[in-house]
Amino acid sequence: MSLTRRQVTSAALAAVPLAGRSPGGKARTLYIAGDSTAAQKTADEAPETGWGMALPFFLRKDITVSNQAVNGRSSKSFVDEGRLDAILATVRPHDLLLVQFAHNDEKSADPARYTEPWTTYQEYLLKYVEGARARGARPVLATPVERRRFDADGNAVPTHGDYPAAMRALAAREHVALLDIEALSLALWQALGVEATKTYFNWTDTEQDNTHFNPPGAIAVARLAARELLRTRVLARHDVIRLHESIPTSWITWPPA
């Protein structure tokens, strides 16, 4: 049931026009619904950094990022806790709703969060898609960023099972733009290798975290997301900035807890 990235891209691009500023030149908000890999972190969590914290560095100032991602949530628990409803209560026509889940959907021992890739995962993702569209906003699906995992031969190994394929299939079926962050991040970790990837994840003197990012990792993943927003024509060329520039890690800040 998996689709190639080219098939997904072709289906999505055939269904949507090139995006620019909203009619009348009004500013737009890009909402992020997701989990801890994207979420805003506070000072007590530093240097852990969600990639959503770095995404504004790659977008023009009239596109505001509202990062609503929350640690530990799945596509299901985010909805069940009323967090999607809270976004939909404020979203406006021509805004964007970027959705990235799977890390916690995979936790089969937790019924509050678990979804099955080809049934309930797709059903919950569809709630985000239909909710955004009903309000004139544009849904964008993003496959889950990959963890840092390598086999004995030093090959980066995918960790999300069927969830990325299920999201790709849903995006194609519903004509939703898809950011294939899973495939791109896996390729990036492969290119960096076993040791260099440690400098992108939250590895400290007391912790070896292969799921969450530090500032360089968050910036790298946000750059992937910005490139995908441009590639899929969700955003126009003039909306995306600094794609080929170095971003100082000092730009990352953590608000008080």
C-alpha positions, 0 to 999 in steps of 0.5 A, spaced: 500 500 500 506 504 500 506 510 494 513 513 492 514 520 494 513 522 486 506 519 486 504 523 492 507 529 490 504 529 483 497 527 486 498 533 491 501 538 486 495 536 481 490 538 487 492 545 489 495 552 486 501 555 488 501 558 494 503 565 496 500 571 500 493 570 502 488 574 498 489 582 500 496 580 502 494 579 509 499 575 514 498 568 515 499 563 521 502 556 520 500 552 526 504 546 528 500 540 531 505 535 533 509 531 539 515 532 543 520 532 537 516 539 534 514 542 541 516 548 544 521 547 550 522 551 556 529 553 560 528 547 564 529 542 558 534 545 555 538 544 550 532 539 548 529 543 542 523 542 538 524 543 530 518 547 531 522 552 535 527 553 529 522 553 523 520 561 524 528 562 522 526 560 515 520 563 514 518 571 512 516 575 518 508 575 515 508 568 516 507 567 524 508 560 527 504 558 532 507 551 535 501 547 538 505 541 539 506 538 545 510 533 549 507 525 549 501 526 544 499 522 539 494 524 533 489 521 538 490 524 544 491 531 541 484 530 539 481 527 545 484 532 549 481 538 545 487 541 542 485 540 535 479 544 537 483 549 540 486 550 534 480 550 529 477 555 534 482 560 532 484 558 525 483 563 519 482 562 512 488 561 508 492 559 515 496 553 514 495 547 519 502 542 519 500 535 522 506 531 524 504 525 529 507 517 529 512 517 535 506 516 540 501 513 536 506 507 536 505 505 543 501 499 543 501 498 550 497 505 551 490 505 549 490 513 550 495 514 545 495 508 540 493 508 533 493 503 528 497 505 522 492 503 516 485 505 520 485 509 526 491 513 525 488 515 518 482 516 521 485 521 526 489 525 521 483 526 517 480 530 523 485 535 522 485 535 514 477 536 514 477 541 520 482 545 517 479 545 510 472 546 513 475 553 516 478 555 509 485 553 512 490 549 508 492 542 511 499 539 511 501 532 513 508 531 515 511 524 516 514 523 522 522 525 523 526 519 524 530 517 530 537 516 531 538 508 530 543 505 526 545 497 524 551 494 526 554 496 519 552 503 520 546 504 516 541 509 518 534 504 520 527 507 519 523 506 526 516 508 524 513 502 521 507 503 517 506 510 519 509 514 514 506 509 508 499 510 511 500 518 512 503 518 504 497 514 502 492 518 506 495 524 503 495 522 496 487 520 497 485 526 500 490 531 495 493 533 501 500 536 501 505 532 504 512 533 507 516 527 507 520 529 513 521 521 515 525 520 508 529 526 508 531 525 515 533 518 515 537 520 509 540 526 513 542 521 518 545 516 513 549 522 510 552 524 517 553 517 520 553 514 527 558 519 530 556 525 527 549 524 528 550 525 536 551 532 535 544 533 532 540 529 538 540 531 545 546 527 547 549 530 554 553 528 559 547 525 563 543 523 557 543 519 551 537 521 547 536 518 540 529 521 539 529 529 541 534 534 538 539 539 540 539 546 537 543 544 531 538 538 530 532 542 530 535 547 525 537 541 521 530 538 521 526 545 520 530 546 514 528 540 511 521 542 513 522 549 510 524 546 503 518 541 503 514 547 504 517 550 498 517 544 494 510 542 495 508 549 493 505 550 500 509 556 500 512 560 494 519 562 493 519 569 497 515 566 503 522 561 505 528 565 507 535 562 509 535 555 506 542 555 504 545 560 510 548 558 516 543 559 522 546 560 529 544 556 534 544 562 539 538 564 535 534 558 539 531 561 546 528 557 551 522 561 555 522 560 563 518 554 565 
